Amino acid sequence: MGIGQVSLLLLAGLAAGAINALAGGGSLLTFPALVAAGLPPVQANVTNSVAVCPGYLAATAGSWDDLSGQRRRVWSLIPVTIVGTAAGTALLLLTPASAFEAVVQFLVIGAALLLAFQKRVRGLVGHPTHMSARRRTLSLQIMTGVGCVYGGYFGAALGVMLVAGLALVVDESLARVTALKNVISALVGLTTVVSYALFGPVDWLGVAIVAPSTLVGGYVGARVARRLPQPVLRWFIVVFGLAVGVYLFFA
């Protein structure tokens, strides 16, 4: 691997870590960079999932203050996160990718639009404060589980999908929802690391180059997210999510 390829992977990792902390979708930078460095697509996808994990951990550290009062919620979501992610990784390793890739762009665009029109959708399904405790808990588990299956399988724009789903059933500020998203993303990342390290064709040189830069970018991005006004953060995620969906549509 030449200096140019190494530099490309370092820059892609730095930007991806920051974008993942803010909105999600940073994998769309590191995945093509790994392909450009010479990895076959499936190996690039697996390597990418392992490499971006440190960025998720750094984003969690950067948004730690916004997890205050949410620790019980986080613990309750650990089982469904691990099971959902493991199911997603199994789908990737055991089935053709073509079927999921045919609909992934629609899922990402749909998630972005869901976040954009969150208030109207809440008017249809009910505000979290108007739901029973049992319904809120069940809805949160379902939203998280579906998002983690997606994250284990493909992962690009995982943050957009998680924020859209979580914001619909969690009555918190968007900054606190984003902090919760960062924890779930980190758990998804750790689960994929274990799954792909054991069963996937990981290129560990690519991981060694990309992972440290996602660590730096993830922490910086999380600190920026805490300081952005809620409307600005919401529309950044919406616009970036739509851009990711359009990219996937024509990729």
C-alpha positions in Angstrom: 0.0 0.0 0.0 1.5 3.3 -1.1 1.8 6.6 0.7 -1.1 8.1 -1.4 -3.4 5.2 -0.4 -2.4 5.5 3.2 -3.1 9.2 3.2 -6.4 8.7 1.6 -7.5 6.2 4.3 -6.3 8.5 7.1 -8.3 11.5 5.8 -11.3 9.4 5.1 -11.2 7.9 8.6 -10.9 11.4 10.3 -13.8 12.7 8.3 -15.9 9.6 8.8 -15.4 9.6 12.6 -16.6 13.2 12.8 -19.6 12.6 10.5 -20.6 9.4 12.4 -20.7 11.4 15.7 -22.9 14.1 14.2 -25.2 12.2 11.9 -24.0 8.9 10.7 -23.0 7.9 7.2 -19.2 8.3 7.6 -18.8 4.8 6.2 -19.6 6.1 2.8 -16.2 7.8 2.9 -14.1 5.0 4.3 -15.8 2.2 2.3 -14.9 3.6 -1.2 -11.5 4.6 0.2 -10.8 1.0 1.1 -12.0 -0.1 -2.3 -9.7 2.5 -3.9 -6.8 1.1 -1.9 -7.4 -2.3 -3.6 -9.7 -4.3 -1.4 -12.6 -6.3 -3.0 -16.0 -4.9 -2.1 -17.1 -7.5 0.4 -13.7 -7.4 2.2 -13.8 -3.6 2.1 -17.3 -3.6 3.7 -16.2 -6.0 6.5 -12.9 -4.2 7.1 -14.8 -0.9 7.2 -17.2 -2.1 9.8 -14.3 -3.1 12.1 -12.3 0.1 11.4 -15.0 2.6 12.3 -15.7 1.1 15.7 -13.1 3.2 17.6 -14.8 6.3 16.2 -18.1 5.2 17.8 -16.4 4.7 21.1 -14.8 8.2 20.9 -18.2 9.7 20.0 -19.7 8.1 23.1 -17.0 9.6 25.3 -17.5 13.0 23.7 -21.2 13.0 24.4 -21.0 11.3 27.8 -22.5 14.3 29.7 -25.7 14.0 27.6 -26.2 10.4 28.8 -26.9 11.6 32.3 -30.2 10.1 33.4 -30.2 7.6 30.5 -28.1 4.9 31.9 -31.0 2.6 32.8 -32.3 3.1 29.2 -28.9 2.2 27.8 -28.7 -1.0 29.8 -32.1 -2.1 28.7 -31.1 -1.8 25.1 -27.9 -3.8 25.2 -29.5 -7.3 24.6 -31.6 -6.2 21.6 -28.6 -4.3 20.2 -26.3 -7.3 20.3 -28.8 -9.7 19.0 -29.9 -7.4 16.2 -26.4 -6.7 15.1 -25.4 -10.3 15.2 -28.4 -11.1 13.0 -27.3 -8.4 10.6 -23.7 -9.7 10.4 -25.0 -13.2 9.8 -27.2 -11.9 6.9 -24.1 -10.3 5.3 -21.9 -13.4 5.6 -24.6 -16.0 4.6 -26.8 -14.3 2.0 -26.2 -12.3 -1.3 -25.8 -8.6 -0.7 -27.7 -7.7 -3.8 -31.2 -8.0 -2.3 -30.5 -5.6 0.6 -28.5 -3.2 -1.5 -31.6 -2.8 -3.8 -33.6 -1.2 -0.9 -30.9 0.4 1.3 -31.1 3.8 -0.4 -34.9 3.9 0.2 -34.4 3.1 3.9 -31.8 5.9 4.4 -34.0 8.5 2.6 -37.0 7.3 4.5 -35.2 7.7 7.8 -34.1 11.3 6.9 -37.6 12.2 5.9 -38.9 10.6 9.1 -36.7 12.9 11.2 -37.6 15.9 9.0 -41.3 15.4 9.6 -41.0 14.1 13.1 -43.7 16.3 14.6 -46.3 15.4 12.0 -45.5 11.7 12.3 -45.8 12.0 16.1 -49.2 13.5 15.5 -50.2 10.2 13.8 -48.5 7.7 16.1 -48.7 9.7 19.3 -46.2 11.7 21.3 -44.0 9.6 23.7 -45.6 11.3 26.7 -49.0 10.1 25.6 -47.9 6.5 25.2 -48.1 3.9 28.0 -44.8 2.9 29.6 -45.2 -0.5 28.1 -45.8 0.8 24.6 -42.8 3.2 24.9 -40.5 0.4 26.0 -41.7 -1.9 23.2 -41.4 0.8 20.6 -37.9 1.7 21.7 -36.8 -2.0 21.6 -38.3 -2.5 18.1 -36.8 0.7 16.7 -33.4 -0.2 18.1 -33.5 -3.8 17.0 -34.4 -2.9 13.4 -31.7 -0.3 13.3 -29.1 -2.7 14.6 -29.9 -5.4 12.1 -29.3 -2.8 9.4 -26.1 -1.7 11.2 -24.7 -5.2 11.3 -25.5 -5.8 7.7 -24.4 -2.6 6.0 -23.9 0.2 8.5 -23.8 3.2 6.2 -26.1 6.0 7.6 -26.8 3.9 10.7 -26.8 7.1 12.8 -29.4 8.7 10.6 -31.7 5.7 10.9 -31.2 5.4 14.7 -31.7 9.1 15.4 -34.9 9.1 13.3 -36.3 6.1 15.1 -35.2 7.0 18.6 -36.5 10.6 18.3 -39.9 9.2 17.5 -40.3 7.3 20.8 -37.8 9.0 23.2 -38.9 12.3 24.7 -35.5 14.0 25.0 -33.6 16.8 23.3 -31.9 15.8 20.0 -28.5 16.2 21.6 -29.5 13.5 24.2 -31.0 11.3 21.5 -27.7 11.7 19.6 -25.8 10.6 22.7 -28.0 7.6 23.0 -27.4 6.9 19.3 -23.6 7.0 19.9 -23.8 4.4 22.6 -25.9 2.0 20.4 -23.6 2.6 17.5 -20.6 1.7 19.7 -22.3 -1.5 20.7 -23.1 -2.3 17.1 -19.4 -1.6 16.3 -18.1 -3.9 19.0 -20.4 -6.7 18.0 -19.4 -6.5 14.4 -15.7 -6.5 15.4 -16.2 -9.8 17.2 -18.3 -11.3 14.5 -16.1 -10.3 11.5 -12.9 -11.0 13.4 -14.0 -14.5 13.9 -15.8 -15.2 10.6 -15.2 -12.3 8.1 -12.3 -11.6 5.7 -10.9 -8.6 7.6 -7.9 -6.7 6.1 -6.1 -5.8 9.4 -3.7 -3.4 7.7 -6.6 -1.3 6.5 -8.1 -1.4 10.0 -4.7 -0.3 11.5 -4.7 2.7 9.2 -8.3 3.8 9.4 -9.2 3.1 13.0 -7.0 5.6 14.8 -8.2 8.5 12.6 -11.9 7.6 13.3 -11.1 7.8 17.0 -9.9 11.4 16.7 -12.7 12.4 14.4 -15.4 10.8 16.5 -14.4 12.6 19.6 -14.2 16.0 17.9 -17.5 15.4 16.1 -19.3 14.6 19.4 -18.1 17.7 21.1 -19.3 19.8 18.1 -22.7 18.1 18.2 -23.2 19.1 21.9 -22.8 22.8 20.9 -25.0 23.0 17.9 -28.5 24.4 18.3 -31.2 21.6 18.1 -32.7 22.9 14.8 -29.3 23.1 13.2 -28.3 19.6 14.3 -31.7 18.2 13.1 -31.4 19.7 9.6 -27.7 18.7 9.3 -28.7 15.1 9.9 -31.7 15.4 7.6 -29.7 17.0 4.7 -26.8 14.6 5.1 -29.1 11.6 5.3 -30.8 12.6 2.1 -27.4 13.1 0.4 -26.3 9.7 1.5 -29.5 8.1 0.2 -29.1 9.8 -3.2 -25.5 8.7 -3.3 -26.5 5.1 -2.6 -29.2 5.4 -5.3 -26.7 6.2 -8.0 -23.7 4.3 -6.7 
